Amino acid sequence: MWTRQHKQRNTGRLIVPLLCAAFLAYFGFHAYHGEFGIYSKYRLQAQAAELEAQLASIKARRVEMEQRVQLLHDGSMEKDMLDEQARRALNLSLPDEVIVMVPRNSY
């Protein structure tokens, strides 16, 4: 009767550590790049900073507009402001006037 002695292979010992490494790599990747990962946190913080800058700009513009509207209220109406608004609305000017065109977003 023949008896064979098989040499034990080392590949069997590597299967579990390789599966664990793949498992950890998968979840590590998604912990950093996933929807709620670390990288997403930085993107959301940058977006929040950008939106806060826009909000500050809009608030400043609103304050400026409120000041301009305040000049048009009853009792404190300035003739120059009324004249400016009427000319702008009607698109009229006198022949001897000099008109300086400024972009709409500058005020």
LINKADA-V683842 format. One line per field, one symbol per residue. ss: DSSP state (~ for helix, > for strand, _ for the rest). psi: psi as a letter, one per 20 degrees, with the letter a starting at -180 (. if undefined). burial: b if it has 24 or more other ideal C-beta (glycine too) atoms within 12 Angstrom, else e. Layout:
ss = ???
psi = ???
burial = ???
//
This chain:
ss = __________~~~~~~~~~~~~~~~~~~~~~~~____~~~~~~~~~~~~~~~~~~~~~~~~~~~~~~~~~________~~~~~~~~~~~~_____________~~~_
psi = ppppopppqihhiigghgggggghgghgghhgirhkaghhggghhghggghhggggghgghggghhhhhhiirqhkpphggggggghghilqrqhjqppopqqhii.
burial = eeeeeeeeeeeeeeeeeeeeeeeeeeeeeeeeeeeeeeeeeeeeeeeeeeeeeeeeeeeeeeeeeeeeeeeeeeeeeeeeeeeeeeeeeeeeeeeeeeeeeeeeeee
//
